[in-house]
Amino acid sequence: MECSATREGAHVLIDTYGRVATDLRVSLTDRCNLRCTYCMPEEGLQWLAKPDLLTDDEIVRLIDIAVTSLGIEEVRFTGGEPLLRPGLVGIVERVAALEPRPQMSLTTNGIGLKRTATALKAAGLDRVNVSLDTLRPDVFKTLTRRDRHKDVIEGLEAARDADLTPVKVNSVLMPGLNEDEAPDLLAWAVEHDYELRFIEQMPLDAQHGWKRDGMITAGDILASLRTRFELTEEGSEKRGSAPAERWIVNGGPHRVGVIASVTRPFCSACDRTRLTADGQVRTCLFAREETDLRAALRSGAPDEEIARIWKLAMWGKKAGAGLDDPSFVQPDRPMSAIGG
């Protein structure tokens, strides 16, 4: 079959199932200043060598190609921890100057937001997603192996004050640690005007210790929330291609989301393409195959050739992640290396 993404005039990242990618996730670094138990071992990982990482210029060039030639409308900067990237503010500023200008967001652990939120907003960042799994500092230290809970809380406040809104808070519930905190987290999010989203724990830990039968499911989370709140389903027409199913809390205006990647896969509506910190295209967070754009960049390939390679990569995107398949094989790179 001819790849329709290579036909003259087709300036989109389309796959064989008719899905069009308009959302680009860009991992800026594989490094992180936390050691979350569901992501990496306490001693950390073998980080990418600096020459393997894309430079600031290379990142901006690839985003430029994606936005101006491939129909990308949204750019999310991820990591590792993207606030550890020294050139982050400059990258945001340069991407904000593109025509057309994409919507820009950042997924972060929040530790560095207190000192960077104002500069990121001035550079053109639209909003942030901050990971916070617990309101209890002792549990935070157990989950992340770092005593930085206060820094995250202050980072969230700084993001809200800088108008990086809506500020979304991502929470993962773990058995025996914070599984009882869903109602408390939602009450706190409503009080502080954050949009809370619970994410089912996914098989992306470097230790390969994830087990489906031990995870807290979307059903578990919703049942816990309903012990204290009235939840009204927002509906699929408002959800679109967003990964989170959302519920209106106590009649509104606040909402809570649940991203049920494992028990309620949303692959059929996926609109994402991913770029790793070392310049590889990944069609899915759970993919085991990658397509090298860094080599094309550094060999002097023109933008048109890079766009062609990217289109071909996305044309081969699989129907789904297969998390509900007993034969599912976990990706060989941890989440910190491919961007969450």
C-alpha positions in Angstrom: 0.0 0.0 0.0 1.3 3.5 -0.8 2.0 5.6 2.2 -0.6 8.5 2.0 1.7 10.6 4.2 4.2 10.8 1.3 1.7 11.8 -1.3 2.2 15.3 -2.7 0.4 17.9 -0.7 -0.2 15.6 2.3 1.5 17.6 5.1 0.3 15.5 8.1 1.6 12.6 10.1 -1.0 10.0 9.3 -0.9 6.2 10.0 -2.6 3.3 8.3 -5.5 3.5 10.7 -6.3 7.1 9.7 -5.1 8.7 12.9 -3.4 12.0 12.5 -0.7 13.1 14.9 -1.0 16.8 15.9 0.6 16.5 19.4 4.4 16.3 19.7 6.0 15.2 22.9 9.7 16.2 23.1 12.0 14.7 25.7 14.7 17.3 26.5 16.8 15.0 28.8 16.8 11.6 30.3 18.1 12.9 33.6 15.9 13.4 36.7 16.5 14.7 40.2 14.0 12.3 41.7 14.1 8.5 41.9 10.4 7.5 41.7 9.9 3.9 42.5 7.7 3.3 39.4 10.3 4.9 37.1 13.9 4.1 38.0 16.1 2.4 40.5 17.5 4.3 43.5 21.0 4.4 42.0 19.6 6.0 38.9 20.4 4.9 35.3 23.2 5.1 32.9 22.5 8.6 31.4 22.9 9.4 27.7 26.3 10.9 26.8 26.2 14.6 25.9 27.1 14.0 22.3 24.1 11.7 21.9 21.7 14.3 23.1 20.1 16.7 20.6 21.4 20.2 20.8 19.1 23.2 21.4 19.4 24.1 17.7 18.5 20.5 16.6 15.5 20.4 18.9 14.2 23.7 17.6 14.8 22.6 14.0 12.9 19.4 14.4 10.0 21.2 16.1 10.0 23.7 13.3 9.7 20.9 10.7 6.9 19.3 12.7 5.0 22.5 13.0 5.5 24.0 9.6 5.6 20.9 7.5 3.8 18.1 9.4 0.7 19.7 11.0 1.8 19.6 14.6 -0.3 22.0 16.7 0.8 21.2 20.3 4.2 20.7 21.7 4.8 19.1 25.2 8.3 19.3 26.7 9.1 16.3 28.9 12.1 14.5 30.3 13.4 12.9 32.4 13.0 16.2 34.2 12.9 19.0 31.5 13.7 21.8 34.0 17.2 20.3 34.2 17.8 21.3 30.5 20.0 24.4 30.7 18.6 25.9 27.5 14.9 25.3 28.2 13.8 28.9 28.4 15.5 29.7 25.1 14.0 26.7 23.4 10.5 27.7 24.5 11.1 31.3 23.3 12.3 30.1 19.9 9.4 27.7 19.4 6.9 30.4 20.5 8.2 32.5 17.5 7.3 29.8 14.9 4.5 30.4 12.4 2.0 29.0 13.1 2.7 29.1 16.8 2.0 25.8 18.5 0.5 25.5 21.9 3.2 24.7 24.4 3.1 22.8 27.7 5.6 21.2 30.1 5.5 18.1 32.2 7.6 18.4 35.3 8.1 17.1 38.8 7.8 20.8 39.9 11.0 21.0 41.9 12.5 23.8 39.8 9.3 25.7 39.0 9.6 28.2 41.8 12.6 29.8 40.2 11.6 29.3 36.5 7.8 29.7 36.2 7.9 33.4 35.5 10.7 33.1 32.9 8.9 30.2 31.2 5.7 32.2 31.0 7.5 35.2 29.6 9.2 33.0 27.0 5.8 31.8 25.8 5.0 28.6 27.7 1.2 28.2 28.0 0.8 25.7 30.9 2.3 23.0 33.0 1.6 19.5 34.2 3.2 18.7 37.6 3.6 15.3 39.0 2.6 14.9 42.7 1.4 11.6 44.1 0.9 12.4 47.7 0.1 15.2 50.2 2.2 13.5 52.9 5.9 14.5 52.9 6.9 11.1 54.4 5.1 9.2 51.7 6.6 11.5 49.1 10.1 10.7 50.4 9.3 7.0 50.2 7.9 7.2 46.7 10.6 9.5 45.2 13.6 8.6 47.5 14.1 12.4 47.9 12.9 14.9 50.6 11.6 17.5 48.2 7.8 17.7 48.8 7.9 21.3 49.9 9.7 22.3 46.7 7.0 20.7 44.6 4.2 22.5 46.5 6.0 25.8 46.1 6.6 25.1 42.4 2.9 24.5 41.9 2.0 27.8 43.6 4.6 29.6 41.4 3.1 28.1 38.2 -0.4 29.2 39.2 0.8 32.7 40.1 2.7 33.0 36.8 -0.6 32.1 35.0 0.7 28.8 33.5 -2.9 27.6 33.6 -4.7 25.4 33.9 -2.1 23.9 36.2 -2.7 20.1 36.0 -1.5 17.7 38.7 -0.7 14.2 37.7 -0.9 11.5 40.4 -0.1 7.8 40.4 -1.6 5.7 43.2 0.6 2.8 44.5 -0.6 -0.1 46.7 0.4 0.2 50.3 1.7 3.7 50.0 -0.8 6.3 48.8 -3.8 4.3 47.6 -6.1 5.9 50.2 -5.3 9.5 49.2 -7.5 10.0 46.1 -10.3 11.9 48.0 -7.7 14.1 49.9 -5.8 14.9 46.7 -9.0 15.9 45.0 -10.2 18.1 47.9 -6.7 19.8 47.9 -6.8 20.3 44.1 -10.2 21.9 44.2 -9.1 24.2 47.1 -6.1 25.4 45.2 -7.7 25.5 41.7 -5.5 22.8 40.2 -6.9 20.2 37.8 -6.2 16.8 39.2 -5.6 13.8 36.9 -5.0 10.3 38.2 -2.8 8.0 36.0 -2.9 4.2 36.2 0.6 3.0 36.9 2.1 1.9 33.6 4.8 -0.7 32.8 7.6 1.8 32.2 9.9 1.2 35.2 13.5 0.4 34.5 13.4 -2.5 37.0 10.5 -4.2 35.1 8.8 -4.7 38.4 5.3 -3.7 37.2 2.5 -6.2 37.7 -1.0 -5.7 36.5 -2.6 -7.6 39.3 -1.2 -5.2 41.9 -2.0 -1.9 40.3 -4.7 0.6 41.4 -7.2 0.8 38.5 -9.4 3.6 37.2 -12.4 1.8 38.7 -10.7 1.7 42.1 -9.9 5.4 41.9 -13.4 6.4 41.0 -15.0 4.3 43.7 -12.7 6.0 46.2 -13.5 9.5 45.0 -17.2 8.8 45.1 -17.1 8.2 48.8 -16.7 11.9 49.2 -17.7 13.6 45.9 -20.5 13.6 43.4 -18.9 12.9 40.0 -20.7 13.5 36.7 -19.1 12.1 33.6 -18.2 14.9 31.1 -18.7 12.8 28.0 -16.7 11.5 25.1 -17.7 14.4 22.8 -15.7 16.8 25.1 -12.8 14.4 25.5 -11.8 14.2 21.9 -8.4 12.7 21.6 -7.4 13.6 25.2 -6.1 10.7 27.2 -8.0 11.6 30.4 -11.7 10.8 30.9 -13.0 13.7 33.0 -15.7 14.0 35.6 -17.4 17.2 36.9 -16.9 17.5 40.6 -19.9 18.3 42.8 -21.7 20.0 39.9 -18.7 22.1 38.8 -16.7 24.1 37.9 -13.9 21.8 38.9 -13.1 18.6 37.1 -11.0 15.5 37.8 -9.5 13.2 35.2 -8.5 9.6 35.0 -6.0 8.3 32.5 -6.6 4.6 32.3 -3.9 3.6 29.9 -4.0 -0.1 31.1 -7.6 -0.9 31.8 -9.3 1.5 29.3 -6.9 2.0 26.4 -7.5 5.0 24.2 -5.2 4.1 21.4 -7.9 4.4 18.7 -8.0 8.2 19.2 -4.2 8.7 19.8 -2.9 11.9 18.1 0.7 11.8 19.5 4.2 11.5 18.1 7.2 11.4 20.3 10.8 12.6 20.0 13.4 11.2 22.4 16.2 13.2 23.9 18.6 11.5 21.5 16.6 12.3 18.4 14.5 9.1 17.9 10.9 9.1 16.7 8.7 6.9 18.8 5.2 6.3 17.5 3.9 5.2 21.0 5.1 5.4 24.6 5.1 1.6 24.6 6.8 1.1 21.2 9.9 -1.0 21.0 10.9 0.4 17.6 12.5 3.8 17.0 13.4 5.8 13.9 16.6 7.9 13.9 16.2 11.6 13.0 19.5 12.6 14.7 21.6 10.8 12.1 19.7 12.6 9.3 20.1 15.9 11.0 23.8 15.5 11.4 24.5 14.1 7.9 23.1 17.4 6.4 19.7 16.1 5.3 17.3 18.9 4.2 14.1 19.5 6.0 12.1 17.8 3.3 14.0 14.6 3.8 13.7 14.7 7.6 9.9 15.3 7.2 9.7 12.3 4.8 11.5 10.0 7.3 9.2 11.2 10.1 6.1 10.5 7.9 7.2 7.0 7.1 7.8 6.3 10.8 4.3 7.4 11.8 2.7 5.5 8.8 3.9 2.3 10.5 2.3 3.1 13.9 0.6 0.0 15.4 -3.1 -0.1 16.3 -2.5 -0.1 20.0 -0.1 -0.6 22.9 -1.4 -4.1 23.6 -1.4 -3.6 27.4 -4.4 -5.9 27.7 -2.6 -8.7 25.8 -0.9 -11.3 28.1 2.0 -11.4 25.7 2.7 -7.7 26.1 6.4 -7.0 26.2 7.6 -4.0 28.2 9.6 -1.3 26.2 13.3 -1.7 26.6 13.8 2.0 27.5 12.5 3.4 30.8 10.1 6.3 30.9 12.8 8.7 31.9 14.5 8.1 28.5 11.5 8.4 26.3 9.3 11.1 27.8 6.1 10.6 29.7 
